[in-house]
Amino acid sequence: MKKLQMVDLVTQYQNMKPEIDAAIQEVLDTAAFIKGPAVKRFEDNLAVYTGAKHVIGCANGTDALQIAMMALGLKPGDEVITASFTYVATAEVIALLGLKPVLVDVHPEHFTIDPEAIKHAITPKTKAIVPVHLFGQCADMAPILEIAAAHSLYVIEDTAQAIGAVYTFPDGRKAQAGTMGTIGTTSFFPSKNLGCYGDGGAIFTNDDELAKKLRMVANHGQSIQYYHDEVGVNSRLDTIQAAILDIKLKRLDDYAAARNAAADFYDQAFANHPKVKTPVRVTSSTHVFHQYTLLLSEGIDRDAIKAKLAEVGVPSMVYYPVPLHKQKAYQMDGDFPVTERLCAGVISLPMHTEMDEEQLAYISQHFLQVLA
């Protein structure tokens, strides 16, 4: 059995090496390293895949969030609501721009932002909501969009962990993660479901005028070279990364199927275990399993579990050990019982596209043993 890893990018590359190498070589042969034709080709293909009218590549997922907020004209002091149970980048960009992060709790079943908590956090200064599509499935967008419409708020979807997930509205309409709000953002960090071989990100919108502004902000505030109409940034998806992503985009649905097969194996292995809760799959969203995250029963020593797994070669991770509202940079008072329970009890097992049954059986067997 091969060495277990949280994400096996080496094997993934080896399984498509000729195509990836040829795509990289094409860029090298043309030397079109910045804004080469592969960038537009990938943006167009990702737009077709997601159903977004416009896709704008950028340097990384954090930049995507920053560009989105800049393009919307949010001003220092404006409040932006997001979840406390997420990676720091979501709140980091809000604070970086002089906006005020307003953190709220998440739903106890699916761990995404709680619409009821959003309602209670809205003030006259609130200007936007940033729902995070966590671990591979969509936040509950129907009520979030209703709340936003009622209060004239922007919705910026953080889709870094759920690209390819499909949300079903109560009326049966379907939409991909990142295409439902005012703007969607994503990351192409190598370990993401659609990951490049460096840094990369993208922004989605269905608004023509907003798309123009997003492109300007990402390109030094210019639409014509040397004429700067907006304060912007320098954030580009480079051509080599776009070429790689275009190859991997063709496999994204297959990757999701492989991740779901691995999750099904884990689910069956841990079903009804008294010491652990398997991930809830909501009926409103498909799941693309960026992470397979379990919730340990209260009182279980998670550090001991992780140490025992490591002894037998099974890696594990904690996403996330400290909630944002307790981070020194973002401390705020409030009631966050679900977030704090999750931060104390979640543990993630290996999840990637190249897992086989031997590996899954080994991981499951040893996880059950250390739980005993």
C-alpha positions in Angstrom: 0.0 0.0 0.0 1.3 3.5 -0.9 2.0 5.9 1.9 -1.2 7.6 3.0 -1.5 11.4 2.5 -4.3 13.9 3.2 -4.1 14.7 -0.5 -2.1 12.7 -3.1 -1.3 15.3 -5.8 1.7 13.3 -7.1 -0.4 10.3 -8.2 -3.1 12.6 -9.6 -0.4 14.3 -11.8 1.0 11.0 -12.9 -2.4 9.9 -14.1 -2.6 12.8 -16.5 1.1 13.6 -17.0 1.2 13.6 -20.8 -1.7 16.1 -21.1 -0.4 18.4 -18.3 3.2 18.3 -19.7 1.9 19.2 -23.2 -0.2 22.1 -21.9 2.8 23.5 -20.0 5.1 23.0 -22.9 2.7 24.9 -25.2 2.9 27.9 -22.9 6.7 27.6 -22.7 6.9 27.5 -26.5 4.9 30.7 -26.9 6.3 32.5 -23.9 2.9 34.0 -23.3 3.3 33.7 -19.5 0.9 36.6 -18.6 -2.6 36.9 -20.1 -1.8 34.2 -22.6 -4.6 32.5 -24.7 -4.9 29.7 -22.1 -6.2 32.1 -19.5 -9.2 33.2 -21.6 -9.8 29.6 -22.8 -10.0 28.4 -19.2 -12.2 31.3 -18.1 -14.6 30.6 -20.9 -14.6 26.8 -20.2 -15.2 27.4 -16.5 -18.1 29.8 -17.3 -19.7 27.1 -19.4 -19.1 24.5 -16.6 -20.5 26.6 -13.8 -23.2 28.5 -15.7 -21.7 31.8 -14.6 -22.0 34.5 -17.3 -18.5 35.9 -16.4 -15.4 34.3 -14.9 -12.4 36.5 -14.1 -9.2 34.7 -13.2 -7.0 36.2 -10.4 -3.9 35.3 -8.4 -5.5 33.4 -5.5 -8.7 32.9 -3.6 -8.0 35.6 -1.0 -7.5 38.2 -3.8 -10.8 37.0 -5.3 -12.6 38.1 -2.1 -10.7 41.4 -1.9 -11.4 42.3 -5.5 -15.0 41.4 -5.0 -15.4 43.8 -2.1 -13.4 46.5 -3.8 -15.6 46.3 -6.9 -18.7 46.6 -4.9 -17.5 49.8 -3.4 -17.6 48.8 0.2 -16.3 51.6 2.5 -14.3 51.5 5.8 -16.8 50.9 8.6 -19.2 49.0 6.6 -20.2 45.7 8.2 -19.8 42.3 6.5 -21.4 39.2 8.0 -19.6 35.8 7.7 -19.2 32.6 9.7 -16.8 32.2 12.6 -16.2 28.6 11.6 -14.1 29.1 8.5 -10.6 29.7 7.3 -9.2 33.1 8.2 -9.0 34.5 4.6 -12.7 35.1 4.6 -12.5 37.6 7.5 -9.0 38.7 6.8 -10.0 40.5 3.6 -12.9 42.2 5.3 -10.6 43.6 8.0 -7.8 44.4 5.5 -10.1 46.8 3.6 -11.1 48.6 6.8 -14.5 46.9 6.9 -15.9 45.3 10.0 -16.1 41.5 10.1 -19.3 40.5 11.9 -19.0 36.9 12.8 -22.0 34.6 13.4 -22.5 30.9 14.4 -23.1 28.0 12.0 -25.8 25.4 11.7 -25.2 22.4 14.0 -25.9 19.8 11.3 -24.1 21.0 8.1 -21.7 23.5 9.7 -22.4 26.3 7.2 -23.5 29.8 8.2 -26.8 29.8 10.0 -29.4 32.1 8.3 -31.1 32.7 11.6 -27.9 34.0 13.0 -27.5 36.3 10.0 -30.9 37.9 10.7 -29.9 38.8 14.3 -26.6 40.3 13.2 -27.9 42.8 10.7 -27.6 46.5 11.6 -27.9 49.7 9.6 -24.2 49.4 8.8 -24.5 45.9 7.3 -23.7 45.9 3.6 -22.8 42.3 2.6 -23.0 38.7 3.6 -20.2 36.2 2.8 -21.6 32.6 3.1 -18.9 30.0 3.0 -19.7 26.7 1.1 -17.8 24.6 3.6 -16.1 21.2 3.2 -17.8 20.6 -0.2 -21.5 21.5 0.0 -23.4 24.7 -0.4 -24.6 26.9 2.4 -28.4 27.2 2.5 -28.6 29.9 -0.1 -32.4 30.3 -0.5 -33.0 31.9 2.9 -29.7 33.8 2.7 -30.6 35.4 -0.6 -34.1 36.2 0.8 -32.5 38.0 3.8 -30.1 39.8 1.5 -32.9 41.0 -0.8 -35.0 42.2 2.2 -32.2 44.3 3.5 -30.6 45.3 0.1 -27.3 43.5 0.9 -24.7 42.1 -1.4 -24.0 38.3 -1.3 -20.4 37.2 -1.9 -20.1 33.4 -2.0 -16.8 31.9 -0.8 -16.7 28.8 -3.0 -13.1 27.8 -2.4 -14.1 24.4 -0.9 -17.2 23.5 -3.0 -16.6 24.3 -6.7 -18.8 21.9 -8.7 -21.4 21.6 -5.9 -25.0 22.1 -7.1 -27.7 23.8 -5.0 -31.4 23.1 -5.5 -33.8 25.9 -4.6 -37.2 25.1 -3.1 -38.8 25.7 -6.5 -36.6 23.1 -8.1 -34.2 25.5 -9.8 -30.6 24.4 -9.7 -27.4 26.5 -9.6 -23.7 25.9 -9.0 -21.8 27.1 -6.0 -20.5 30.6 -6.7 -23.2 31.6 -9.2 -26.1 32.5 -6.9 -25.1 35.6 -5.2 -23.9 39.0 -6.4 -20.4 37.6 -6.8 -18.8 34.2 -6.3 -15.1 33.6 -5.5 -12.9 30.5 -5.5 -9.4 29.3 -4.9 -7.3 27.0 -7.1 -4.8 26.2 -4.3 -3.2 22.8 -5.2 -5.2 20.8 -2.6 -8.6 22.2 -3.8 -11.0 20.0 -5.8 -9.9 22.0 -8.8 -6.3 22.9 -8.0 -3.4 24.3 -10.0 0.3 23.8 -9.4 0.8 27.0 -7.6 -1.6 29.8 -6.6 -4.7 30.8 -8.5 -8.3 32.0 -8.0 -11.4 33.2 -9.9 -14.4 35.4 -9.5 -17.9 34.8 -10.9 -20.7 37.1 -11.7 -23.8 37.3 -13.9 -23.7 41.1 -14.0 -22.1 42.6 -17.1 -21.2 46.0 -15.6 -19.9 44.4 -12.4 -17.8 42.0 -14.5 -16.1 45.0 -16.2 -15.4 46.6 -12.8 -14.0 43.3 -11.4 -11.6 43.0 -14.3 -10.5 46.6 -13.9 -9.9 46.2 -10.2 -7.9 43.1 -10.7 -5.8 44.9 -13.4 -4.5 48.0 -11.6 -7.9 49.7 -12.0 -7.5 50.0 -15.8 -9.6 48.8 -18.7 -7.3 50.6 -21.2 -3.5 50.4 -20.5 -2.1 53.3 -18.6 -5.6 54.8 -17.9 -6.6 54.0 -14.3 -10.2 54.8 -13.5 -10.3 52.8 -10.2 -8.0 52.0 -7.4 -7.0 48.5 -8.2 -4.6 45.7 -7.5 -2.3 43.5 -9.5 -3.9 40.0 -9.4 -3.6 37.7 -12.4 -4.1 34.0 -13.0 -0.8 33.2 -14.9 -1.0 31.3 -18.2 0.7 28.1 -17.0 -1.7 27.7 -14.2 -4.7 28.4 -16.5 -3.4 25.7 -18.9 -3.1 23.2 -16.1 -6.6 24.1 -14.7 -8.2 23.7 -18.1 -6.9 20.1 -18.3 -8.2 19.3 -14.8 -11.5 21.0 -15.3 -12.4 18.2 -17.8 -12.0 15.8 -14.9 -13.8 17.8 -12.2 -17.0 15.7 -12.2 -14.9 12.5 -12.1 -13.0 13.9 -9.2 -16.3 14.6 -7.4 -17.5 11.1 -8.0 -14.2 9.6 -6.7 -14.5 11.8 -3.5 -18.1 10.7 -3.0 -17.1 7.1 -3.4 -14.5 7.5 -0.7 -17.0 9.3 1.5 -19.5 6.5 1.0 -16.9 4.0 2.2 -16.2 6.0 5.3 -19.9 6.6 6.0 -20.6 2.9 5.9 -17.6 2.1 8.1 -18.5 4.6 10.8 -22.3 4.3 10.5 -24.1 4.6 13.9 -20.9 4.6 15.8 -21.6 6.0 19.3 -18.4 8.1 19.5 -18.4 9.8 16.1 -20.9 11.6 13.8 -20.4 11.3 10.0 -20.9 14.3 7.7 -24.5 15.3 7.1 -25.4 15.5 3.4 -28.1 18.1 3.0 -30.9 17.6 0.5 -30.5 21.1 -0.9 -26.9 20.6 -2.2 -24.8 18.0 -3.8 -21.5 17.3 -1.9 -18.1 17.3 -3.6 -16.2 16.4 -0.3 -13.3 18.8 -0.3 -12.8 17.4 3.2 -14.3 14.4 5.0 -14.9 15.8 8.5 -16.2 13.9 11.4 -17.4 15.2 14.8 -16.1 13.3 17.8 -18.3 12.9 20.9 -17.7 15.3 23.7 -15.0 14.2 26.1 -12.9 12.3 23.5 -9.3 13.3 23.5 -8.8 14.4 19.9 -5.1 15.0 20.2 -4.7 11.4 21.5 -6.7 10.1 18.5 -4.5 12.1 16.1 -1.4 10.8 17.7 -2.5 7.2 17.6 -3.5 7.5 14.0 -0.1 9.0 13.2 1.6 6.0 14.8 0.1 3.7 12.2 0.7 6.1 9.3 -2.8 7.6 9.1 -2.7 11.4 8.7 -5.5 13.6 10.0 -6.2 17.3 10.2 -8.4 19.7 12.2 -10.3 22.2 10.3 -10.4 24.5 12.4 -9.0 24.3 15.9 -9.6 28.0 16.8 -12.8 29.9 15.8 -12.3 33.3 14.2 -14.1 35.0 17.1 -11.3 33.8 19.4 -8.4 34.7 17.1 -6.4 37.6 18.4 -6.8 39.5 15.2 -10.6 39.1 15.1 -11.8 38.7 18.6 -15.4 39.6 19.3 -18.0 38.8 21.9 -21.0 36.8 21.2 -22.7 33.4 21.6 -21.1 30.8 19.3 -22.0 27.4 20.9 -22.0 25.4 17.6 -18.7 26.9 16.3 -16.9 26.3 19.6 -18.2 22.7 19.8 -17.0 22.0 16.3 -13.6 23.5 16.9 -13.2 21.3 19.9 -14.4 18.1 18.2 -13.9 17.9 14.5 -11.3 15.7 12.8 -10.7 15.2 9.1 -9.5 12.0 7.5 -7.6 11.7 4.1 -9.8 12.7 1.2 -8.6 12.9 -2.4 -9.3 11.7 -5.9 -6.8 8.8 -6.0 -7.9 6.8 -2.9 -8.4 3.0 -3.4 -10.3 0.5 -1.2 -7.1 -0.8 0.4 -6.2 2.6 1.7 -9.8 3.4 2.7 -10.1 0.0 4.6 -6.8 0.6 6.4 -7.8 4.1 7.4 -11.2 3.1 8.6 -10.0 0.0 10.5 -7.4 2.0 12.4 -9.7 4.9 13.1 -12.2 2.5 14.6 -9.5 0.9 16.7 -8.3 4.2 18.2 -11.9 5.1 18.9 -12.5 1.9 20.9 
